[in-house]
């Protein structure tokens, strides 16, 4: 089964507090971007080598040509597959593979996850989360949809705070390939996300054209949260659109991101320039496509653009027809 794993941007992001268990409460408007990874997932009956882990007798193998991310059981795609398989094995037992049309030889020996990576890692675009979310959707579909969209979202929060939104949004973006997924009509490309990420309410998208730039370094989300705690930085309430409280920490410790944002504000004609997520990717948002495309083309030979900076032109929040 082949699906696309779309990333996201935060059109707003606030951190409102920290719970006793160390998790942080947020308020964020999240929205899809067209930039995506490609994932191919299939059950097989032959014995596999170089395994990541085994779930109820089914071996999981992760494949990626350019192995720039862990290819072990810590990989988010592997964790997503393991979460659905483990839950399904507990809930359905041997009946899980009783559908002779989908599993003519009975219980498969393994599951292969093949990834073509386009989304940058540790960049504030939920690239790894997207891979895990789409893997959960694909495994659920290959098992004949034992779980609804909301049930998968509830499962996902145990892996990461961006999982519920990413599962919902990627279900919407891949709806043509996810026939039979109960509750898929409740999803959307944009949502207001609260709590630790478990509260996801679809909202009307803000159609925008985005120049995304990354300074070529990564930032740890956990480190950013620790930094906000140490600096006692909290949002007073719901952040307005195009505001991100995490900028106050990330830009103070990541000079590469700070320099990139300053250069984009100075040289681009975007209505808004802001950091996405915990950074360090910076998003320049436009309502006018022609203006956005003109700015993007100008980057090719611009003296202010460093060789190490990565750049993409993407569309976000386009309404479904």
C-alpha positions as CSV (number, residue, x, y, z in Angstrom):
1,X,0.0,0.0,0.0
2,X,1.5,3.3,-1.1
3,X,0.6,6.6,0.8
4,X,2.0,10.1,1.1
5,X,3.1,11.4,4.5
6,X,2.4,15.1,4.5
7,X,4.1,17.5,6.9
8,X,2.6,20.5,8.7
9,X,3.2,24.0,9.7
10,X,2.0,25.8,12.9
11,X,0.1,29.0,12.0
12,X,0.1,29.7,15.7
13,X,1.8,28.0,18.7
14,X,1.5,28.8,22.4
15,X,2.6,26.9,25.5
16,X,0.1,27.5,28.3
17,X,1.5,25.3,31.1
18,X,3.2,22.1,32.3
19,X,1.4,19.1,33.9
20,X,2.6,17.2,36.9
21,X,3.8,14.4,34.6
22,X,6.1,16.8,32.7
23,X,4.0,17.1,29.6
24,X,3.1,20.6,28.3
25,X,-0.2,22.0,27.4
26,X,-0.3,23.9,24.1
27,X,-2.7,25.9,21.9
28,X,-1.9,25.7,18.2
29,X,-3.5,26.1,14.8
30,X,-1.9,23.4,12.6
31,X,-2.2,23.1,8.9
32,X,-1.0,20.7,6.1
33,X,1.8,21.5,3.6
34,X,2.2,19.9,0.2
35,X,5.7,18.6,1.0
36,X,5.6,14.9,1.8
37,X,7.5,11.6,2.2
38,X,6.4,8.5,0.2
39,X,5.7,5.3,2.1
40,X,5.1,1.8,0.8
41,X,3.9,-0.8,3.3
42,X,3.1,-4.4,2.8
43,X,2.7,-7.7,4.6
44,X,4.9,-10.6,3.4
45,X,5.1,-14.3,4.0
46,X,8.8,-14.8,3.5
47,X,11.2,-14.7,6.5
48,X,12.8,-11.3,6.9
49,X,16.4,-10.3,7.9
50,X,17.6,-7.1,9.6
51,X,14.5,-6.7,11.7
52,X,13.5,-3.8,13.9
53,X,11.2,-5.7,16.2
54,X,8.5,-8.5,16.2
55,X,4.9,-8.1,17.3
56,X,2.9,-11.2,18.1
57,X,5.0,-13.2,15.6
58,X,5.0,-10.6,12.8
59,X,8.4,-9.2,12.1
60,X,8.7,-5.5,11.2
61,X,11.5,-4.3,8.8
62,X,12.2,-0.7,7.9
63,X,13.9,0.2,4.6
64,X,15.3,3.5,3.5
65,X,17.9,4.2,0.8
66,X,19.4,7.2,2.4
67,X,19.4,6.1,6.0
68,X,19.6,9.5,7.7
69,X,17.2,8.4,10.5
70,X,17.3,5.4,12.9
71,X,16.3,2.1,11.2
72,X,15.4,0.4,14.5
73,X,12.5,0.2,16.9
74,X,12.9,3.8,17.9
75,X,11.9,4.9,14.4
76,X,8.5,6.6,14.5
77,X,7.2,4.6,11.5
78,X,8.1,1.4,13.2
79,X,6.5,2.6,16.5
80,X,3.3,3.4,14.6
81,X,3.2,0.0,13.0
82,X,3.9,-1.7,16.3
83,X,1.2,0.3,18.1
84,X,-1.6,-0.8,15.7
85,X,-0.4,-4.4,15.5
86,X,0.0,-4.8,19.2
87,X,-3.5,-3.3,19.9
88,X,-5.1,-5.4,17.2
89,X,-3.4,-8.6,18.4
90,X,-4.8,-8.0,21.9
91,X,-8.2,-7.1,20.6
92,X,-8.7,-9.8,17.9
93,X,-6.1,-12.5,18.4
94,X,-5.9,-15.1,15.6
95,X,-9.1,-13.7,14.0
96,X,-7.0,-10.7,12.9
97,X,-5.7,-12.5,9.8
98,X,-8.8,-14.6,9.1
99,X,-9.8,-12.6,6.0
100,X,-8.8,-15.1,3.3
101,X,-9.1,-12.4,0.6
102,X,-6.5,-10.1,2.2
103,X,-4.5,-12.9,3.8
104,X,-4.8,-16.0,1.6
105,X,-2.0,-17.8,3.4
106,X,-3.1,-16.9,6.9
107,X,-0.9,-14.9,9.3
108,X,1.9,-13.1,7.5
109,X,5.5,-13.5,8.6
110,X,6.4,-9.9,8.3
111,X,5.7,-6.3,7.5
112,X,8.0,-4.2,5.4
113,X,8.0,-0.4,5.6
114,X,9.8,1.4,2.8
115,X,10.4,5.1,3.0
116,X,11.4,7.8,0.5
117,X,12.4,10.8,2.6
118,X,11.7,14.3,1.4
119,X,10.7,16.1,4.7
120,X,13.6,17.2,6.8
121,X,14.1,15.8,10.3
122,X,14.1,17.8,13.5
123,X,12.8,20.8,11.5
124,X,9.5,21.7,13.1
125,X,7.5,20.2,10.2
126,X,6.5,16.9,11.9
127,X,8.3,14.9,9.3
128,X,9.0,11.8,11.4
129,X,5.5,12.1,13.0
130,X,4.0,12.1,9.5
131,X,5.8,8.8,8.7
132,X,4.5,7.2,11.9
133,X,0.9,8.5,11.4
134,X,0.7,7.3,7.8
135,X,2.1,3.9,8.8
136,X,-0.6,3.6,11.4
137,X,-3.3,4.4,8.8
138,X,-1.8,2.0,6.3
139,X,-1.5,-0.9,8.7
140,X,-5.0,-0.3,9.9
141,X,-6.2,-0.3,6.3
142,X,-4.3,-3.5,5.4
143,X,-6.0,-5.2,8.4
144,X,-9.4,-4.2,7.0
145,X,-9.9,-1.1,9.2
146,X,-10.5,-2.6,12.7
147,X,-10.1,1.0,14.2
148,X,-11.8,4.3,13.4
149,X,-10.0,7.5,12.7
150,X,-10.6,8.7,16.2
151,X,-9.4,5.5,17.7
152,X,-6.2,5.7,15.7
153,X,-5.8,9.3,16.9
154,X,-6.2,8.2,20.5
155,X,-3.6,5.5,20.0
156,X,-1.2,8.0,18.4
157,X,-1.0,10.3,21.4
158,X,1.0,7.7,23.3
159,X,3.7,8.0,20.7
160,X,3.9,11.7,20.3
161,X,1.9,14.9,20.8
162,X,1.7,15.7,17.0
163,X,0.4,12.3,16.1
164,X,-3.4,12.9,16.6
165,X,-3.4,15.9,14.3
166,X,-1.0,14.2,11.8
167,X,-3.2,11.1,11.6
168,X,-6.3,13.2,11.0
169,X,-4.8,15.4,8.4
170,X,-3.0,12.6,6.6
171,X,-6.2,10.6,6.5
172,X,-7.8,13.5,4.8
173,X,-5.0,13.9,2.3
174,X,-4.9,10.2,1.5
175,X,-8.7,9.7,1.6
176,X,-8.8,8.1,-1.9
177,X,-6.6,5.2,-0.7
178,X,-8.2,4.8,2.7
179,X,-11.6,3.4,1.7
180,X,-13.5,2.0,4.6
181,X,-11.9,4.0,7.4
182,X,-14.7,4.9,9.8
183,X,-14.9,8.6,10.7
184,X,-12.7,9.8,7.9
185,X,-15.3,12.4,7.0
186,X,-14.7,14.1,10.4
187,X,-11.1,15.0,9.4
188,X,-9.6,18.1,7.8
189,X,-6.4,19.7,6.7
190,X,-6.4,22.3,9.5
191,X,-7.2,22.0,13.2
192,X,-7.0,23.8,16.5
193,X,-4.9,21.6,18.8
194,X,-5.1,21.8,22.6
195,X,-4.0,19.9,25.7
196,X,-0.9,17.9,25.1
197,X,-2.0,17.3,21.5
198,X,-4.9,15.0,22.2
199,X,-7.7,17.6,21.6
200,X,-7.9,18.1,17.8
201,X,-10.8,20.1,16.4
202,X,-11.0,20.6,12.6
203,X,-11.2,24.3,11.6
204,X,-11.5,26.1,8.3
205,X,-8.0,26.2,6.6
206,X,-6.2,29.4,5.8
207,X,-5.2,29.1,2.2
208,X,-1.6,30.3,1.9
209,X,1.5,29.9,-0.2
210,X,4.6,29.3,1.8
211,X,8.3,29.6,1.2
212,X,9.9,27.2,3.7
213,X,13.6,27.6,4.5
214,X,15.7,25.5,6.8
215,X,19.2,26.6,8.0
216,X,20.5,23.0,7.7
217,X,20.6,22.2,11.4
218,X,18.2,20.4,13.6
219,X,16.6,21.4,16.9
220,X,15.3,19.0,19.6
221,X,11.7,19.7,20.6
222,X,12.4,18.4,24.1
223,X,15.3,20.8,24.4
224,X,13.0,23.7,23.4
225,X,10.4,22.8,26.0
226,X,13.2,22.6,28.7
227,X,14.4,25.9,27.6
228,X,11.0,27.5,27.9
229,X,10.6,26.0,31.4
230,X,14.0,27.4,32.5
231,X,13.2,30.8,31.1
232,X,9.7,30.6,32.6
233,X,8.1,31.5,29.2
234,X,4.3,30.8,29.0
235,X,1.5,32.0,26.8
236,X,-1.0,34.2,28.4
237,X,-3.8,32.7,26.4
238,X,-4.5,31.6,22.8
239,X,-1.8,32.8,20.5
240,X,-2.9,34.8,17.5
241,X,-2.3,33.6,14.0
242,X,1.3,33.9,12.8
243,X,2.8,33.9,16.3
244,X,4.9,31.2,17.9
245,X,6.1,31.5,21.5
246,X,8.8,28.9,20.9
247,X,10.7,31.5,18.8
248,X,11.7,33.2,22.0
249,X,13.9,30.2,23.0
250,X,14.9,28.6,19.7
251,X,16.1,31.9,18.1
252,X,18.1,32.7,21.3
253,X,20.1,29.5,21.2
254,X,20.2,28.7,17.5
255,X,22.0,31.5,15.7
256,X,21.5,29.8,12.3
257,X,17.7,30.0,12.7
258,X,17.8,33.6,14.0
259,X,20.0,34.7,11.0
260,X,17.7,32.9,8.6
261,X,14.6,34.6,10.0
262,X,16.2,38.0,9.9
263,X,17.3,37.6,6.3
264,X,13.9,36.3,5.2
265,X,12.1,39.3,6.8
266,X,14.5,41.7,5.2
267,X,14.6,40.2,1.7
268,X,11.1,38.7,1.1
269,X,7.8,40.4,0.6
270,X,5.7,37.9,2.6
271,X,2.9,39.1,4.8
272,X,4.1,37.0,7.6
273,X,7.4,35.3,8.5
274,X,7.5,32.9,11.5
275,X,9.1,29.8,12.8
276,X,7.2,26.5,12.4
277,X,6.9,24.3,15.5
278,X,10.0,24.2,17.7
279,X,12.0,25.2,14.6
280,X,14.4,25.8,13.1
281,X,12.4,25.9,9.8
282,X,11.1,29.3,9.0
283,X,7.9,29.9,7.0
284,X,7.2,33.0,4.9
285,X,3.4,33.1,4.2
286,X,1.8,34.8,1.2
287,X,-1.8,35.2,0.1
288,X,-0.7,36.0,-3.5
289,X,0.8,33.1,-5.4
290,X,2.5,35.2,-8.1
291,X,4.3,37.2,-5.4
292,X,5.3,34.1,-3.6
293,X,6.6,32.4,-6.7
294,X,8.6,35.5,-7.7
295,X,10.3,35.6,-4.3
296,X,11.1,31.9,-4.5
297,X,12.6,32.2,-7.9
298,X,14.8,35.1,-6.7
299,X,16.3,32.8,-4.1
300,X,18.3,30.9,-6.7
301,X,20.9,33.5,-7.3
302,X,20.4,35.7,-4.2
303,X,23.7,36.7,-2.5
304,X,22.0,36.6,1.0
305,X,21.0,32.9,0.7
306,X,23.6,30.6,2.2
307,X,24.6,27.4,0.4
308,X,23.6,25.4,3.5
309,X,20.1,26.7,3.6
310,X,17.4,24.4,2.2
311,X,14.3,25.8,0.6
312,X,10.9,24.7,-0.7
313,X,7.8,26.3,-2.2
314,X,4.6,24.7,-0.9
315,X,0.9,25.3,-0.8
316,X,-1.0,25.0,2.5
317,X,-4.6,24.8,3.5
318,X,-6.1,24.4,0.0
319,X,-9.7,23.5,0.3
320,X,-10.7,20.1,-1.0
321,X,-12.9,20.1,-4.1
